[in-house]
């Protein structure tokens, strides 16, 4: 969730291989299909001009705003333009230097160090449009761009009041009202941006401002609790790094002042107000349960899904855009099935922010074309057919770096058959794990696997979770070494390709010598050399195991209130059932390879320490009475 990551997301470039060859250009040079768009409007403008100023919200808080207008030869063009805007927790313009973002220890999250005055010299630093080819394309085709910093961030005044606060949503309404009254705006508004800047789009839609016609949220959460406390387990590493990043932007490496603030005096006053900002680490360590409610934070007030009814009343058209390795992969599909307006989803073969060059190129190509199609349709009224396309486009991953684009009209896929792969005794002869169990579609004989939990197990330091906050490219290692410290269940080599599209679900029957524990399931594909490649994962704290009906469409997946009153300790030796989903995927497990499910009791590099004393001993039970298994949505 960082500025540089968002910049990388939108790099546009040439096409990657597709499932089918693209059609030839149609009549009058027009083409409008997934990932390709041309001929519907002209690029009348060759440049853009940025200015910055303060806009005052209804309570008097001044928000720093960049306005970037189409130009010809460097001179602002006459006329009114549909306007695309973003509500940013990060920077209005250029990102922080890569070396700063890549550091794990930029500044302590509680730092009181004064700001770096070199920001004053960065007035001419690139705007968001300067570094973003997809936005450049839109400006050249006649769109204005506005970048608004949230209260308490950058050069904006006010105190940051927590993720997606009600005050922040009111600000969104106020700045939209201001935009529609400007001489360069034609009254039609859209929104762009990813991660935090994606979630603020849903929150802005919830205000039901009549000028907001379309949004294009990229990698955006549906519910923050189920990301921060997935299965009741705190993602400590991810939140710590995000806290460092945002604190650095607030008081150590802030944005340049707005144009009228020639000495930086106003910015200095704003930064003094930032010293009272909501502390992400303190707040989320305290917000352990979904019913947490204090004057500073409540999921019931701050979550994107908390205003789902208002969002659905807004009539705003939404293109949800995500990736199978994103931290919000499940959330994108929840948005799809719960959104009542015109909407669609694109799920690519990428993570949250940092990608290898080939993946970044493909993502940039798709987002550039699809944003243009989406905003032309809903802000300019151009009948380009995007609203009649299949509502789901997804990348079916075949090998690392290789995928095919597929379409669907419904999610979960109606043709996906839920297939149980049961845990069975070993050996499979393929793993060095504590048990080397087998995985089979045939029901297994009664038995159990006893495991002295190794608390050093980990999915690594280059995971989808670290990638979310700019710690580097997601690049999972061979997980075989980690599996040697865990419990595994592995199939025989596959006789044919096995295609899995949807949400895997793990069902565990376990007992322990302690009253609680954390249980992680990692799904991998094992090739003929023994390399175990990460596919997806899920997790659950045993005391949070009770399920109930979700207050929204949860795709038929297990859901928990995660209220403090719902906690249910395990009794020593008692067998309990744990049911939890893994992040969704669209993967081909290739012929000759194996599927493997690894069960761990910790993910040392990514989550908090389990609530145990010493090393617990757990037992995984299997057989007809305790059918521990992973259920996979198989498409053949």
C-alpha positions, 0 to 999 in steps of 0.5 A: 500500500505505497505510492511507488507500488501504485506507480508501477501498477499503471505502467502501460506497454505492449501486449503479452500473449493472449488466449486468442489472436486479437481481431483486426481493426474494425470499421472506422478504425474502432476497436473496443475489447478487453485490453484493446481500445482505439478509434472512439475519440481523438488524442486532441491534447499533447501535454498537461499543466499542474497547479496546486492549492488548498480546498476547504472542507465543510468543517474548515479543514484545508486539503492539499489538491493538485489539478492537472488539465489538458494542454496544447503546447504547454498551454491549458486548453479551453473548455470543460472536461470530465474529471478523474480524481483520487483521494490519496493517503500517500503523495500528490505527485512523485513517489519517495525515492526507491531506496527510502521505500525499500528500507524496512527501517525508514523511521520508527513509526512513532518518530517525532523527527522534523520534516525534511525541508528538501521537500520545498525544492520538490515543487517541480517534481513530477505529478501523478500524470507525469509518471503514469502512462495510463493517466497521460492517455486519458488527459490527451483524450480530454480528461482533467485529473485531480489528486486530493490528499486526505486530511492529516496527510502530506500538506493537508491540514487536520488530524488523520482519524483512521483508515477510511474514517467518516470525516474522510468520506465527508471530505470526499463529498466536499471536494467533489462538490468543489470540482463540479463548480470549477470552470474546467469541469463538465460536471461528470466525475470518475475516480482512479487509484489502487490500494488505499486510493481504491478503497476511498473510491467505494467510500466516496461512492457511499456519499451518493454525490450525483456527479460521481458516475464511475469508479475504477478501484484497483486492489481494494479491500471489501472488509479490512478486519478479514485482512488485518485479522485474517482468521483472527490472526494479526498480520503484524508484519504488514501493518508494521511496515504500513505504519512506518511508511505512512508516518514517514510521509506524514512527518519525515518526508512530506509533500511539497507545499501548494503553490500559494505557500511560497515559504512552506509556512502553511505546510509547517502548520499542517505538519504540526497537526499531523503529530496528533495523527491516529497511530496505526500500530496502537489502534490495530493492536487494540482492535483485535475483534470485529466488534471493537468500538472506541471513539478513535476506531470501529470496523462498523464505521470505518470498513468499506463494506460497512457502507455497502447499502449506501454504495449500492444506492449510489448508482455508480458504475464500478470496475473492480480490478485485482490480482490472484496474489493480491492481499485483497484477492478474496475482497475483489470477488466479494465486491463483484457479488455484492455490488448492485450497480453496473460492474465488472471484475478483472483478476490478473496474475499479479500481486499488490504492487511490485511485479517483475517487468513482464507482469508489470507490462501486462498489467499496465496494458490492461489497466490503460485500455480498460480505464479508458473504455470504462470512463468513456462509457460512463463519463462521456456517454460513448457506446463502446460496448464495455457494459455488454462484455462478460462481467468477469475477466480472469487470468488462468495461470499455467506456469509462473509468468504464463497465463491465458485470459478467460471470461465468465458470466457468473462467480463462482463458476457454475462449471466448477465442481467442488472436489474433496482431496482427503488427508491420508497416511503416508508416505507419499515419498515426495516430502521431508515433512514431519509425516509425509502424508498423502492427498487423495480423492478417495476416502482415507482410513482412520488415523492421525498425525501427531506434530510438535509445532515448529514456530519458525515455519514461514512462507517467507519474507517476499510474500504477497503480504510484504509486497503490499507495503513496498518491501520488494517484489513478491517472490516465494522461494521453494517451500520444500525446506519450510515443509520439512518443519511442518505437516504435509499431504501430497497427491501422486503425480497427476495423470492429466492437467487439473484446473482449479478456479475459485475458493479452496476450503480446508476442513481440519479435525484437530486436537491439541495439548493447549487451549488455543493455536494458529493453523495455516494451510498452504497450497502448492504445486510440486514439480518433478524436481521437488520444487514446491511452488506457492499457489495460495493460503489461508489461516484460522485461530482455533478459538475463533472457529465458530461460524455464522451467517455473513451479513452479505453474500460471502460466496458460500464461504465460512464466515465468523463474527470474530466478536470477543464473546465468540471465543471458544478455547479448545479442551486438552485432547478434544477434537474440534473442526476448523473450516476456513477458506484459502485466497481464491486462485485460477491455476492449472496444476500440470500433468506430472506435477503434484498438489500439496497441502502444508499445515503449519502452526506459525508463519513467523515472518508474516503474522503475530506469534501464536497464543501458545506456551512453548511448542504445542503438540497438535494432532490432525485426525483423518478418516470417515469420522474426521474427514480432514481435507481440502475442497478444490473447485475443479474445472475440467 
